Amino acid sequence: MIYQKNCVACNTAFRFDSQSNIGILCNACSRQGLFRKKLIITGITRMDHGNVCVSGIDYDTWRFVRPVYPSMLKRDFIMEGTTQVIRHFNLVEMEFKEYKPSQKYHTEDWLINESFSPKFLGHMKDQDIIKILRYMSVKNLQNEIDSESSSLFIVKVQRITNIWHEHSFGKFKVRVSFIDQSGNLFERVPATDLLILAKVRHMVENGMNNYAQEMMNIFNNNPYKYIRIGLTRMFKGIYWKQVTAMITIPDMFNGDSFSKYEKRLGTQA
């Protein structure tokens, strides 16, 4: 259990701290209808049936936010015509109906207003991204998971020890093993980030058999190296870990988007 010191919507400080794993609304926000939020996008992941999961950091409160919609988010939510609006570290405005956290792990969920199209506001500069990573990152992933108060994490890591692809149940999949800053080894974690999936698939289909060593060299030799982890909903009694981004400054993907690679591939990742 942790102490909530500020409103989860507007960041107004409470007169008294409240002990709760989930965020708390102040009286003014609890009476409000719709919430406009500026999100720093940190996650765009593959879901089943062509759906996606989007998440980011609230620009004003520095809390993780996961936009959710009862019938799931379709891919066209992240696009404006042929332009991918929702990309890593883009600043995007969205509108939400209400805060709908789970009592355990998934405390970041906000019900999105599907009638409001995401608005691109800009892309974060490298020096600002570094500040975000330093402020939001954790060194010991397992300790953070054990608190059961969050399902989204930016993890400062020592290095990636392996990355590879496989085909399972008709899907192209990528897995990553890595060591966090505290020395904990996490093995065979599936990567669901659309950019990682599209990039690796593009390299494989173009005969780049040494892609794993190339990606690990770029990542591991970078002074700023982080892995973003998301927890699934409970499946078979477990909240499974997923790699939802590999983050470096300079960007190991050279600013490319997953939609760029998918166009080259002629198929979705």
N, C-alpha and C positions, 0 to 999 in steps of 0.2 A: 504494500500500500504506500502511495506517495502523497505529498501535500500539494494541493492545487492553490496557487497563489494569485492567479489571474484568470479573467474570463477567457474561455476558449475561443470566443468569437471576436471580441474587440480588444482584448488584452488589458482591460481595466483591472487594476489591482483590487483584490478583495480586502475588506476591513479585517476579516479574520481568515486564516488559512483553513482549507477544508481537506480532510483526509479522504482521498478517492483515487482509484486507478484511472478513472476516466475524467475528461475535462468537464468543467462546470460553467454554465452560462450565468452572467450577471442578471439582475432583475430586468434591466432595460432590454437586453438581448433576448431574454426568454419570452418577452411580449412581442418581439419583432417578427415580421413575416418572412421576408427574403433577405438573404445575405449576399452581398457582392464581395468576392475575395480575389486578391491577386496571388496566384500560385507560382512558385519557382518549380518548374517541372523536373522531377527526378526519376520518374518511372513510367514506362510505357511497355506493358507486358502482354504476351499472348495468352488468350483464354480459349476455351473450346468454342466451336461453332462460329468462328470468325469474330468473336467478341474480343475486347481489349480491357485492360485494367490500367487506369491512369492515377498517378499520385504525385504529390509534391509538397512543398513547404510553404505555409502561409507567410507571405511577405511581411505581415504586420505582427503576427504573434509568435513566429518561429516555431510553429508546431507542424507536424506532418498532417496532411489532409488527403483522404482518399475519396474522390467523387464516386458515388454509387447511384445506380438507377435500377429499379425493380426488375426490368427486363434486360439488364446488362447493357453495357456501352458498345455500340457498333463502331466499326473502323471509321466511318464517315464523321464521327464525333471529333476525331483528331485532325481532320483535313478541312481546308477551306478551298474548294475547287480541287486543283492539283497540288496545292501547297500544303505541306505538313506543318500545321500551326503548333501542335503539341510535340515539342522536341525537348531533349534534355537541356535544362538550364535556360529555356525560354521563360519569360515572364508572361503569364496568361491570366486574363480576368475571366472568372466563371461566376455563376449565380447559383445559390443553394437554397433549398426549402427549409431544411432543418438539420440539426446535429443528431445523428443516429448511431451512437457508439455501441459496441458490444461491451459487456462487463469484463471480458477477458481477451487480451491481445489486441483485437481489432477496435481500438478506441479512437481511430482516426477517421471513421466513416461519416460523411456528410451526404445527404440526399440531394442530388443535383436537380436544378430546374431545367428540364429538357427543352424548354422553349427558348432558352437563352444560348446563343452560339458562343463558344469560347472566343475571346478577343485577344489577339496577339499584341503585346505591349512592348516587346523588345527582347534582346538576348543578354544575359548576364556577361559582364567582362571577366576575364580570367582572374584578375585580382579580387573581384567580388566573389567569384566561385570559390577561391581559396579560403576566404573568410567564412563562407557558408560551411565548407567542408570541415574547417577547424572547429567551428562552433557546434555543429550538429553531429560530428562523428563520435563513435565509441571505440574503445580499444579492446574490450573484452566482450565479444558478442554473446557468449553463453550467459554471462551474468545479467546482461540486459534482457535476454529472452526469459530467464528465470523469474524476472519481476512480474511477468504476465501483464504488463501495462502498455505494451506497444507491439505492433506487428511490422513496423517499418524501421529500418536501421541503415545508417551509413557507417560502414566499418573501416577503420584504418587498419591496413594489413601490412604484414611483413613481405609476403610474396605469394604469388600463385605457384603451386607445385605441379599442376597438370590441367590441361584443357583438351577436350576431345569431343567428337560428334558420334552419334549413333542413330539408327533408325529403329523406332519402336511403335508398334500398332499403327503403321502407316504415317508416322510423323517424323520429321527431321528434328533431332534433339541435340543439345549441347550440354555437357557437364563440366563443372569446374571444381578443383580442389585447391584450398588456400589456407594460409596460416594468418590469424589475426595478430594485432600488435602485441597481445599478451601471450602469444605462443600457442594458442589453441588451434589444432588442425581440424578442418572441416572438409570431408571428402565426398566426392560424387554429388555435389549439389547441382541440381538442374538449373540451367539458365533459361529464363523465360522472357528476358529482355528482347524486344523485337529487333533492335539494332545488332546485338550479338548474334542472334539466330540468322539474320539476313547476311551479315558480313561473313560469318563462317561458311554458310552455305554457298555464297558467291565464290569464296576462295576454293572450296572443295570442288565445285563444278568447273572451275577454271584450272584444275590440276595442281593447285598449290598444296602439295602434300606435307610441306613443312610449316603449315600455317600456325600450328600450336606453339612451336618453338619461337616463331616470329612474334606472335602475340604476347607470349610470356616475357620475351626479351624486352619488348617495348614497355610492357606494364611494369615489370620488376625493376627496370633501370630508371624508372621515372621517380623524381623526388616527391611527387604528390600522387599517391596510389591508394584508392579506396574501392571497396565493393559495396554495393547497395544490396541489402537483403530484405526480402519480404516473406512473411509467413502466410501460408495458405489458410483457408478455413479448415476446420477439422475434417480429416479424411482418414478412415480406418483408425480412428482414435488418436491421430497425431496431427499437430500443426507443422506441416513440412516447410523446411527452409527452401528458398529459391533465390538465385542470383538475378536481381532485377536491374543491374547496371554494373559496368566496369568503368570507373572514373579516374582519369588522369589529367594533369595539367602539365604540359600541353596535352590536348585531347588526342588519345591514341587512335581515334576514328577520323581525325582531321576535319571535324565538323560535319561529316556526312550523316545523312538520315537513313533510317531503315527503308523508307519508301524509295530512295535512290537505288539501293541494291535490289529491292523487289522488282523495280522496273527493268533492271538489267537481267534479272532472273526470269522475268515473265510469269512469276507466281508469287504467292504470299509465303512469308516465312512461317 
